[in-house]
């Protein structure tokens, strides 16, 4: 999975916020480290590709 190794090594430097929605939930992940931002993008893009029918891209 793209970004997996980087996210395993850097997860403590990523802030994750969860928000309930009427149609599910929203996760917001933030970090100041460009390599972790790239890893998050790669991982979520792969998730969207694998689970396209049940996921939507954030804004």
PQR file of N, CA, C, O and H, with PARSE charges and radii, in Angstrom:
ATOM      1  N   UNK A   1       0.854  -1.173   0.000 -0.4000 1.5000
ATOM      2  CA  UNK A   1       0.000   0.000   0.000 -0.0000 2.0000
ATOM      3  C   UNK A   1       0.902   1.239   0.000  0.5500 1.7000
ATOM      4  O   UNK A   1       1.762   1.357   0.873 -0.5500 1.4000
ATOM      5  N   UNK A   2       0.737   2.153  -0.938 -0.4000 1.5000
ATOM      6  CA  UNK A   2       1.560   3.360  -0.987 -0.0000 2.0000
ATOM      7  C   UNK A   2       1.481   4.155   0.325  0.5500 1.7000
ATOM      8  O   UNK A   2       0.399   4.339   0.883 -0.5500 1.4000
ATOM      9  H   UNK A   2       0.038   2.058  -1.648  0.4000 1.0000
ATOM     10  N   UNK A   3       2.628   4.618   0.803 -0.4000 1.5000
ATOM     11  CA  UNK A   3       2.679   5.449   2.003 -0.0000 2.0000
ATOM     12  C   UNK A   3       2.663   4.695   3.315  0.5500 1.7000
ATOM     13  O   UNK A   3       2.849   5.296   4.373 -0.5500 1.4000
ATOM     14  H   UNK A   3       3.507   4.468   0.349  0.4000 1.0000
ATOM     15  N   UNK A   4       2.442   3.387   3.269 -0.4000 1.5000
ATOM     16  CA  UNK A   4       2.271   2.614   4.507 -0.0000 2.0000
ATOM     17  C   UNK A   4       3.488   2.686   5.426  0.5500 1.7000
ATOM     18  O   UNK A   4       3.339   2.947   6.620 -0.5500 1.4000
ATOM     19  H   UNK A   4       2.291   2.899   2.409  0.4000 1.0000
ATOM     20  N   UNK A   5       4.674   2.464   4.900 -0.4000 1.5000
ATOM     21  CA  UNK A   5       5.881   2.471   5.729 -0.0000 2.0000
ATOM     22  C   UNK A   5       6.100   3.844   6.369  0.5500 1.7000
ATOM     23  O   UNK A   5       6.413   3.940   7.556 -0.5500 1.4000
ATOM     24  H   UNK A   5       4.795   2.252   3.930  0.4000 1.0000
ATOM     25  N   UNK A   6       5.934   4.896   5.578 -0.4000 1.5000
ATOM     26  CA  UNK A   6       6.115   6.252   6.101 -0.0000 2.0000
ATOM     27  C   UNK A   6       5.097   6.572   7.192  0.5500 1.7000
ATOM     28  O   UNK A   6       5.431   7.203   8.195 -0.5500 1.4000
ATOM     29  H   UNK A   6       5.680   4.818   4.614  0.4000 1.0000
ATOM     30  N   UNK A   7       3.866   6.137   6.995 -0.4000 1.5000
ATOM     31  CA  UNK A   7       2.817   6.395   7.983 -0.0000 2.0000
ATOM     32  C   UNK A   7       3.057   5.584   9.255  0.5500 1.7000
ATOM     33  O   UNK A   7       2.783   6.074  10.351 -0.5500 1.4000
ATOM     34  H   UNK A   7       3.594   5.624   6.180  0.4000 1.0000
ATOM     35  N   UNK A   8       3.557   4.371   9.135 -0.4000 1.5000
ATOM     36  CA  UNK A   8       3.883   3.583  10.326 -0.0000 2.0000
ATOM     37  C   UNK A   8       4.992   4.248  11.130  0.5500 1.7000
ATOM     38  O   UNK A   8       4.946   4.273  12.360 -0.5500 1.4000
ATOM     39  H   UNK A   8       3.779   3.974   8.245  0.4000 1.0000
ATOM     40  N   UNK A   9       5.985   4.784  10.434 -0.4000 1.5000
ATOM     41  CA  UNK A   9       7.107   5.427  11.121 -0.0000 2.0000
ATOM     42  C   UNK A   9       6.732   6.799  11.694  0.5500 1.7000
ATOM     43  O   UNK A   9       7.284   7.212  12.713 -0.5500 1.4000
ATOM     44  H   UNK A   9       6.022   4.764   9.434  0.4000 1.0000
ATOM     45  N   UNK A  10       5.800   7.505  11.047 -0.4000 1.5000
ATOM     46  CA  UNK A  10       5.520   8.885  11.438 -0.0000 2.0000
ATOM     47  C   UNK A  10       4.154   9.139  12.034  0.5500 1.7000
ATOM     48  O   UNK A  10       3.761  10.297  12.179 -0.5500 1.4000
ATOM     49  H   UNK A  10       5.351   7.170  10.219  0.4000 1.0000
ATOM     50  N   UNK A  11       3.411   8.090  12.387 -0.4000 1.5000
ATOM     51  CA  UNK A  11       2.021   8.285  12.830 -0.0000 2.0000
ATOM     52  C   UNK A  11       1.894   9.215  14.034  0.5500 1.7000
ATOM     53  O   UNK A  11       0.876   9.892  14.178 -0.5500 1.4000
ATOM     54  H   UNK A  11       3.730   7.150  12.268  0.4000 1.0000
ATOM     55  N   UNK A  12       2.900   9.262  14.897 -0.4000 1.5000
ATOM     56  CA  UNK A  12       2.830  10.129  16.083 -0.0000 2.0000
ATOM     57  C   UNK A  12       2.906  11.611  15.721  0.5500 1.7000
ATOM     58  O   UNK A  12       2.583  12.472  16.539 -0.5500 1.4000
ATOM     59  H   UNK A  12       3.727   8.711  14.780  0.4000 1.0000
ATOM     60  N   UNK A  13       3.333  11.904  14.492 -0.4000 1.5000
ATOM     61  CA  UNK A  13       3.452  13.298  14.046 -0.0000 2.0000
ATOM     62  C   UNK A  13       2.306  13.709  13.115  0.5500 1.7000
ATOM     63  O   UNK A  13       2.391  14.712  12.406 -0.5500 1.4000
ATOM     64  H   UNK A  13       3.596  11.204  13.827  0.4000 1.0000
ATOM     65  N   UNK A  14       1.241  12.914  13.137 -0.4000 1.5000
ATOM     66  CA  UNK A  14       0.045  13.204  12.343 -0.0000 2.0000
ATOM     67  C   UNK A  14      -1.121  13.401  13.299  0.5500 1.7000
ATOM     68  O   UNK A  14      -1.384  12.555  14.154 -0.5500 1.4000
ATOM     69  H   UNK A  14       1.172  12.100  13.713  0.4000 1.0000
ATOM     70  N   UNK A  15      -1.818  14.520  13.152 -0.4000 1.5000
ATOM     71  CA  UNK A  15      -3.020  14.761  13.945 -0.0000 2.0000
ATOM     72  C   UNK A  15      -4.223  14.263  13.145  0.5500 1.7000
ATOM     73  O   UNK A  15      -4.384  14.606  11.974 -0.5500 1.4000
ATOM     74  H   UNK A  15      -1.605  15.208  12.458  0.4000 1.0000
ATOM     75  N   UNK A  16      -5.057  13.460  13.780 -0.4000 1.5000
ATOM     76  CA  UNK A  16      -6.251  12.918  13.126 -0.0000 2.0000
ATOM     77  C   UNK A  16      -7.479  13.397  13.893  0.5500 1.7000
ATOM     78  O   UNK A  16      -7.595  13.188  15.101 -0.5500 1.4000
ATOM     79  H   UNK A  16      -4.926  13.182  14.732  0.4000 1.0000
ATOM     80  N   UNK A  17      -8.390  14.041  13.171 -0.4000 1.5000
ATOM     81  CA  UNK A  17      -9.656  14.487  13.766 -0.0000 2.0000
ATOM     82  C   UNK A  17     -10.796  13.714  13.104  0.5500 1.7000
ATOM     83  O   UNK A  17     -10.791  13.479  11.896 -0.5500 1.4000
ATOM     84  H   UNK A  17      -8.295  14.210  12.190  0.4000 1.0000
ATOM     85  N   UNK A  18     -11.760  13.332  13.915 -0.4000 1.5000
ATOM     86  CA  UNK A  18     -12.922  12.559  13.482 -0.0000 2.0000
ATOM     87  C   UNK A  18     -14.164  13.397  13.722  0.5500 1.7000
ATOM     88  O   UNK A  18     -14.328  13.986  14.791 -0.5500 1.4000
ATOM     89  H   UNK A  18     -11.764  13.523  14.897  0.4000 1.0000
ATOM     90  N   UNK A  19     -15.044  13.451  12.721 -0.4000 1.5000
ATOM     91  CA  UNK A  19     -16.290  14.198  12.867 -0.0000 2.0000
ATOM     92  C   UNK A  19     -17.439  13.372  12.304  0.5500 1.7000
ATOM     93  O   UNK A  19     -17.411  12.944  11.150 -0.5500 1.4000
ATOM     94  H   UNK A  19     -14.911  12.973  11.852  0.4000 1.0000
ATOM     95  N   UNK A  20     -18.440  13.160  13.135 -0.4000 1.5000
ATOM     96  CA  UNK A  20     -19.650  12.452  12.696 -0.0000 2.0000
ATOM     97  C   UNK A  20     -20.400  13.300  11.675  0.5500 1.7000
ATOM     98  O   UNK A  20     -20.423  14.528  11.764 -0.5500 1.4000
ATOM     99  H   UNK A  20     -18.463  13.508  14.072  0.4000 1.0000
ATOM    100  N   UNK A  21     -21.009  12.630  10.711 -0.4000 1.5000
ATOM    101  CA  UNK A  21     -21.883  13.270   9.731 -0.0000 2.0000
ATOM    102  C   UNK A  21     -23.138  12.438   9.630  0.5500 1.7000
ATOM    103  O   UNK A  21     -23.151  11.272  10.024 -0.5500 1.4000
ATOM    104  H   UNK A  21     -20.990  11.633  10.638  0.4000 1.0000
ATOM    105  N   UNK A  22     -24.182  13.021   9.110 -0.4000 1.5000
ATOM    106  CA  UNK A  22     -25.435  12.281   8.966 -0.0000 2.0000
ATOM    107  C   UNK A  22     -25.288  11.104   7.996  0.5500 1.7000
ATOM    108  O   UNK A  22     -26.027  10.124   8.089 -0.5500 1.4000
ATOM    109  H   UNK A  22     -24.172  13.968   8.790  0.4000 1.0000
ATOM    110  N   UNK A  23     -24.329  11.204   7.064 -0.4000 1.5000
ATOM    111  CA  UNK A  23     -24.128  10.138   6.087 -0.0000 2.0000
ATOM    112  C   UNK A  23     -22.850   9.332   6.341  0.5500 1.7000
ATOM    113  O   UNK A  23     -22.386   8.607   5.461 -0.5500 1.4000
ATOM    114  H   UNK A  23     -23.729  12.000   6.988  0.4000 1.0000
ATOM    115  N   UNK A  24     -22.284   9.461   7.543 -0.4000 1.5000
ATOM    116  CA  UNK A  24     -21.065   8.712   7.873 -0.0000 2.0000
ATOM    117  C   UNK A  24     -20.161   9.512   8.779  0.5500 1.7000
ATOM    118  O   UNK A  24     -20.569   9.933   9.861 -0.5500 1.4000
ATOM    119  H   UNK A  24     -22.661  10.050   8.258  0.4000 1.0000
ATOM    120  N   UNK A  25     -18.927   9.723   8.339 -0.4000 1.5000
ATOM    121  CA  UNK A  25     -17.960  10.455   9.147 -0.0000 2.0000
ATOM    122  C   UNK A  25     -16.907  11.078   8.237  0.5500 1.7000
ATOM    123  O   UNK A  25     -16.746  10.691   7.080 -0.5500 1.4000
ATOM    124  H   UNK A  25     -18.595   9.381   7.460  0.4000 1.0000
ATOM    125  N   UNK A  26     -16.194  12.055   8.799 -0.4000 1.5000
ATOM    126  CA  UNK A  26     -15.085  12.694   8.107 -0.0000 2.0000
ATOM    127  C   UNK A  26     -13.840  12.546   8.965  0.5500 1.7000
ATOM    128  O   UNK A  26     -13.876  12.807  10.168 -0.5500 1.4000
ATOM    129  H   UNK A  26     -16.325  12.370   9.739  0.4000 1.0000
ATOM    130  N   UNK A  27     -12.742  12.129   8.355 -0.4000 1.5000
ATOM    131  CA  UNK A  27     -11.442  12.117   9.010 -0.0000 2.0000
ATOM    132  C   UNK A  27     -10.608  13.235   8.412  0.5500 1.7000
ATOM    133  O   UNK A  27     -10.551  13.386   7.191 -0.5500 1.4000
ATOM    134  H   UNK A  27     -12.713  11.917   7.378  0.4000 1.0000
ATOM    135  N   UNK A  28      -9.966  14.013   9.257 -0.4000 1.5000
ATOM    136  CA  UNK A  28      -9.051  15.055   8.802 -0.0000 2.0000
ATOM    137  C   UNK A  28      -7.683  14.756   9.386  0.5500 1.7000
ATOM    138  O   UNK A  28      -7.529  14.683  10.605 -0.5500 1.4000
ATOM    139  H   UNK A  28     -10.013  13.891  10.248  0.4000 1.0000
ATOM    140  N   UNK A  29      -6.693  14.582   8.532 -0.4000 1.5000
ATOM    141  CA  UNK A  29      -5.327  14.269   8.956 -0.0000 2.0000
ATOM    142  C   UNK A  29      -4.441  15.459   8.607  0.5500 1.7000
ATOM    143  O   UNK A  29      -4.471  15.953   7.480 -0.5500 1.4000
ATOM    144  H   UNK A  29      -6.818  14.642   7.541  0.4000 1.0000
ATOM    145  N   UNK A  30      -3.647  15.920   9.583 -0.4000 1.5000
ATOM    146  CA  UNK A  30      -2.744  17.038   9.334 -0.0000 2.0000
ATOM    147  C   UNK A  30      -1.363  16.749   9.898  0.5500 1.7000
ATOM    148  O   UNK A  30      -1.213  16.061  10.907 -0.5500 1.4000
ATOM    149  H   UNK A  30      -3.622  15.519  10.498  0.4000 1.0000
ATOM    150  N   UNK A  31      -0.364  17.290   9.223 -0.4000 1.5000
ATOM    151  CA  UNK A  31       1.025  17.207   9.657 -0.0000 2.0000
ATOM    152  C   UNK A  31       1.793  18.336   8.982  0.5500 1.7000
ATOM    153  O   UNK A  31       1.394  18.822   7.923 -0.5500 1.4000
ATOM    154  H   UNK A  31      -0.487  17.849   8.402  0.4000 1.0000
ATOM    155  N   UNK A  32       2.892  18.747   9.598 -0.4000 1.5000
ATOM    156  CA  UNK A  32       3.749  19.780   9.017 -0.0000 2.0000
ATOM    157  C   UNK A  32       4.860  19.187   8.157  0.5500 1.7000
ATOM    158  O   UNK A  32       5.645  19.931   7.569 -0.5500 1.4000
ATOM    159  H   UNK A  32       3.215  18.352  10.457  0.4000 1.0000
ATOM    160  N   UNK A  33       4.939  17.867   8.076 -0.4000 1.5000
ATOM    161  CA  UNK A  33       6.027  17.208   7.354 -0.0000 2.0000
ATOM    162  C   UNK A  33       5.603  16.843   5.937  0.5500 1.7000
ATOM    163  O   UNK A  33       4.722  16.005   5.745 -0.5500 1.4000
ATOM    164  H   UNK A  33       4.302  17.263   8.554  0.4000 1.0000
ATOM    165  N   UNK A  34       6.231  17.475   4.943 -0.4000 1.5000
ATOM    166  CA  UNK A  34       5.856  17.204   3.541 -0.0000 2.0000
ATOM    167  C   UNK A  34       5.892  15.731   3.155  0.5500 1.7000
ATOM    168  O   UNK A  34       5.038  15.284   2.389 -0.5500 1.4000
ATOM    169  H   UNK A  34       6.947  18.155   5.099  0.4000 1.0000
ATOM    170  N   UNK A  35       6.854  14.965   3.661 -0.4000 1.5000
ATOM    171  CA  UNK A  35       6.925  13.537   3.305 -0.0000 2.0000
ATOM    172  C   UNK A  35       5.710  12.786   3.846  0.5500 1.7000
ATOM    173  O   UNK A  35       5.214  11.867   3.194 -0.5500 1.4000
ATOM    174  H   UNK A  35       7.548  15.329   4.283  0.4000 1.0000
ATOM    175  N   UNK A  36       5.224  13.166   5.030 -0.4000 1.5000
ATOM    176  CA  UNK A  36       4.037  12.524   5.578 -0.0000 2.0000
ATOM    177  C   UNK A  36       2.778  12.964   4.844  0.5500 1.7000
ATOM    178  O   UNK A  36       1.849  12.174   4.677 -0.5500 1.4000
ATOM    179  H   UNK A  36       5.627  13.912   5.560  0.4000 1.0000
ATOM    180  N   UNK A  37       2.741  14.220   4.403 -0.4000 1.5000
ATOM    181  CA  UNK A  37       1.608  14.682   3.582 -0.0000 2.0000
ATOM    182  C   UNK A  37       1.544  13.850   2.306  0.5500 1.7000
ATOM    183  O   UNK A  37       0.472  13.386   1.917 -0.5500 1.4000
ATOM    184  H   UNK A  37       3.496  14.862   4.538  0.4000 1.0000
ATOM    185  N   UNK A  38       2.694  13.660   1.651 -0.4000 1.5000
ATOM    186  CA  UNK A  38       2.732  12.842   0.437 -0.0000 2.0000
ATOM    187  C   UNK A  38       2.299  11.403   0.726  0.5500 1.7000
ATOM    188  O   UNK A  38       1.576  10.796  -0.064 -0.5500 1.4000
ATOM    189  H   UNK A  38       3.565  14.037   1.967  0.4000 1.0000
ATOM    190  N   UNK A  39       2.745  10.861   1.863 -0.4000 1.5000
ATOM    191  CA  UNK A  39       2.369   9.492   2.229 -0.0000 2.0000
ATOM    192  C   UNK A  39       0.866   9.389   2.478  0.5500 1.7000
ATOM    193  O   UNK A  39       0.230   8.424   2.052 -0.5500 1.4000
ATOM    194  H   UNK A  39       3.332  11.353   2.505  0.4000 1.0000
ATOM    195  N   UNK A  40       0.295  10.382   3.168 -0.4000 1.5000
ATOM    196  CA  UNK A  40      -1.150  10.392   3.404 -0.0000 2.0000
ATOM    197  C   UNK A  40      -1.910  10.444   2.087  0.5500 1.7000
ATOM    198  O   UNK A  40      -2.876   9.706   1.894 -0.5500 1.4000
ATOM    199  H   UNK A  40       0.812  11.165   3.514  0.4000 1.0000
ATOM    200  N   UNK A  41      -1.476  11.316   1.179 -0.4000 1.5000
ATOM    201  CA  UNK A  41      -2.143  11.418  -0.124 -0.0000 2.0000
ATOM    202  C   UNK A  41      -2.071  10.101  -0.883  0.5500 1.7000
ATOM    203  O   UNK A  41      -3.067   9.644  -1.444 -0.5500 1.4000
ATOM    204  H   UNK A  41      -0.691  11.916   1.335  0.4000 1.0000
ATOM    205  N   UNK A  42      -0.891   9.495  -0.897 -0.4000 1.5000
ATOM    206  CA  UNK A  42      -0.740   8.224  -1.601 -0.0000 2.0000
ATOM    207  C   UNK A  42      -1.605   7.130  -1.006  0.5500 1.7000
ATOM    208  O   UNK A  42      -2.225   6.358  -1.737 -0.5500 1.4000
ATOM    209  H   UNK A  42      -0.083   9.866  -0.441  0.4000 1.0000
ATOM    210  N   UNK A  43      -1.651   7.059   0.321 -0.4000 1.5000
ATOM    211  CA  UNK A  43      -2.428   6.019   0.990 -0.0000 2.0000
ATOM    212  C   UNK A  43      -3.918   6.210   0.742  0.5500 1.7000
ATOM    213  O   UNK A  43      -4.623   5.257   0.412 -0.5500 1.4000
ATOM    214  H   UNK A  43      -1.147   7.687   0.915  0.4000 1.0000
ATOM    215  N   UNK A  44      -4.404   7.460   0.901 -0.4000 1.5000
ATOM    216  CA  UNK A  44      -5.835   7.699   0.695 -0.0000 2.0000
ATOM    217  C   UNK A  44      -6.239   7.546  -0.769  0.5500 1.7000
ATOM    218  O   UNK A  44      -7.341   7.077  -1.052 -0.5500 1.4000
ATOM    219  H   UNK A  44      -3.831   8.235   1.169  0.4000 1.0000
ATOM    220  N   UNK A  45      -5.379   7.930  -1.695 -0.4000 1.5000
ATOM    221  CA  UNK A  45      -5.701   7.713  -3.113 -0.0000 2.0000
ATOM    222  C   UNK A  45      -5.839   6.221  -3.408  0.5500 1.7000
ATOM    223  O   UNK A  45      -6.724   5.813  -4.161 -0.5500 1.4000
ATOM    224  H   UNK A  45      -4.484   8.312  -1.464  0.4000 1.0000
ATOM    225  N   UNK A  46      -4.966   5.412  -2.815 -0.4000 1.5000
ATOM    226  CA  UNK A  46      -5.072   3.960  -3.004 -0.0000 2.0000
ATOM    227  C   UNK A  46      -6.357   3.426  -2.380  0.5500 1.7000
ATOM    228  O   UNK A  46      -6.999   2.544  -2.948 -0.5500 1.4000
ATOM    229  H   UNK A  46      -4.248   5.743  -2.204  0.4000 1.0000
ATOM    230  N   UNK A  47      -6.738   3.954  -1.213 -0.4000 1.5000
ATOM    231  CA  UNK A  47      -7.982   3.529  -0.573 -0.0000 2.0000
ATOM    232  C   UNK A  47      -9.186   3.884  -1.450  0.5500 1.7000
ATOM    233  O   UNK A  47     -10.098   3.075  -1.620 -0.5500 1.4000
ATOM    234  H   UNK A  47      -6.216   4.671  -0.751  0.4000 1.0000
ATOM    235  N   UNK A  48      -9.183   5.096  -2.004 -0.4000 1.5000
ATOM    236  CA  UNK A  48     -10.284   5.496  -2.884 -0.0000 2.0000
ATOM    237  C   UNK A  48     -10.359   4.596  -4.107  0.5500 1.7000
ATOM    238  O   UNK A  48     -11.448   4.248  -4.562 -0.5500 1.4000
ATOM    239  H   UNK A  48      -8.442   5.754  -1.867  0.4000 1.0000
ATOM    240  N   UNK A  49      -9.211   4.222  -4.633 -0.4000 1.5000
ATOM    241  CA  UNK A  49      -9.179   3.343  -5.797 -0.0000 2.0000
ATOM    242  C   UNK A  49      -9.701   1.946  -5.455  0.5500 1.7000
ATOM    243  O   UNK A  49     -10.465   1.356  -6.218 -0.5500 1.4000
ATOM    244  H   UNK A  49      -8.326   4.504  -4.263  0.4000 1.0000
ATOM    245  N   UNK A  50      -9.281   1.427  -4.305 -0.4000 1.5000
ATOM    246  CA  UNK A  50      -9.691   0.079  -3.885 -0.0000 2.0000
ATOM    247  C   UNK A  50     -11.150   0.002  -3.449  0.5500 1.7000
ATOM    248  O   UNK A  50     -11.810  -1.017  -3.654 -0.5500 1.4000
ATOM    249  H   UNK A  50      -8.660   1.907  -3.685  0.4000 1.0000
ATOM    250  N   UNK A  51     -11.655   1.082  -2.844 -0.4000 1.5000
ATOM    251  CA  UNK A  51     -12.993   1.075  -2.241 -0.0000 2.0000
ATOM    252  C   UNK A  51     -13.879   2.165  -2.840  0.5500 1.7000
ATOM    253  O   UNK A  51     -14.667   2.794  -2.134 -0.5500 1.4000
ATOM    254  H   UNK A  51     -11.119   1.910  -2.677  0.4000 1.0000
ATOM    255  N   UNK A  52     -13.742   2.377  -4.121 -0.4000 1.5000
ATOM    256  CA  UNK A  52     -14.396   3.491  -4.816 -0.0000 2.0000
ATOM    257  C   UNK A  52     -15.893   3.604  -4.513  0.5500 1.7000
ATOM    258  O   UNK A  52     -16.406   4.714  -4.369 -0.5500 1.4000
ATOM    259  H   UNK A  52     -13.101   1.866  -4.694  0.4000 1.0000
ATOM    260  N   UNK A  53     -16.588   2.492  -4.417 -0.4000 1.5000
ATOM    261  CA  UNK A  53     -18.035   2.549  -4.207 -0.0000 2.0000
ATOM    262  C   UNK A  53     -18.426   3.016  -2.812  0.5500 1.7000
ATOM    263  O   UNK A  53     -19.564   3.440  -2.607 -0.5500 1.4000
ATOM    264  H   UNK A  53     -16.171   1.591  -4.535  0.4000 1.0000
ATOM    265  N   UNK A  54     -17.505   2.950  -1.842 -0.4000 1.5000
ATOM    266  CA  UNK A  54     -17.833   3.263  -0.457 -0.0000 2.0000
ATOM    267  C   UNK A  54     -17.045   4.433   0.103  0.5500 1.7000
ATOM    268  O   UNK A  54     -17.096   4.683   1.307 -0.5500 1.4000
ATOM    269  H   UNK A  54     -16.581   2.606  -2.009  0.4000 1.0000
ATOM    270  N   UNK A  55     -16.320   5.151  -0.734 -0.4000 1.5000
ATOM    271  CA  UNK A  55     -15.478   6.243  -0.253 -0.0000 2.0000
ATOM    272  C   UNK A  55     -15.635   7.449  -1.160  0.5500 1.7000
ATOM    273  O   UNK A  55     -16.022   7.331  -2.322 -0.5500 1.4000
ATOM    274  H   UNK A  55     -16.278   4.948  -1.712  0.4000 1.0000
ATOM    275  N   UNK A  56     -15.325   8.608  -0.604 -0.4000 1.5000
ATOM    276  CA  UNK A  56     -15.318   9.822  -1.415 -0.0000 2.0000
ATOM    277  C   UNK A  56     -14.157  10.683  -1.004  0.5500 1.7000
ATOM    278  O   UNK A  56     -13.763  10.690   0.162 -0.5500 1.4000
ATOM    279  H   UNK A  56     -15.010   8.703   0.340  0.4000 1.0000
ATOM    280  N   UNK A  57     -13.612  11.400  -1.937 -0.4000 1.5000
ATOM    281  CA  UNK A  57     -12.481  12.270  -1.672 -0.0000 2.0000
ATOM    282  C   UNK A  57     -12.914  13.484  -0.874  0.5500 1.7000
ATOM    283  O   UNK A  57     -14.019  13.997  -1.046 -0.5500 1.4000
ATOM    284  H   UNK A  57     -13.932  11.395  -2.884  0.4000 1.0000
ATOM    285  N   UNK A  58     -12.020  13.939   0.010 -0.4000 1.5000
ATOM    286  CA  UNK A  58     -12.283  15.141   0.789 -0.0000 2.0000
ATOM    287  C   UNK A  58     -12.030  16.395  -0.028  0.5500 1.7000
ATOM    288  O   UNK A  58     -11.633  16.335  -1.192 -0.5500 1.4000
ATOM    289  H   UNK A  58     -11.122  13.522   0.149  0.4000 1.0000
ATOM    290  N   UNK A  59     -12.262  17.495   0.590 -0.4000 1.5000
ATOM    291  CA  UNK A  59     -12.071  18.782  -0.101 -0.0000 2.0000
ATOM    292  C   UNK A  59     -11.036  19.595   0.616  0.5500 1.7000
ATOM    293  O   UNK A  59     -10.727  20.710   0.197 -0.5500 1.4000
ATOM    294  H   UNK A  59     -12.585  17.544   1.535  0.4000 1.0000
TER
END
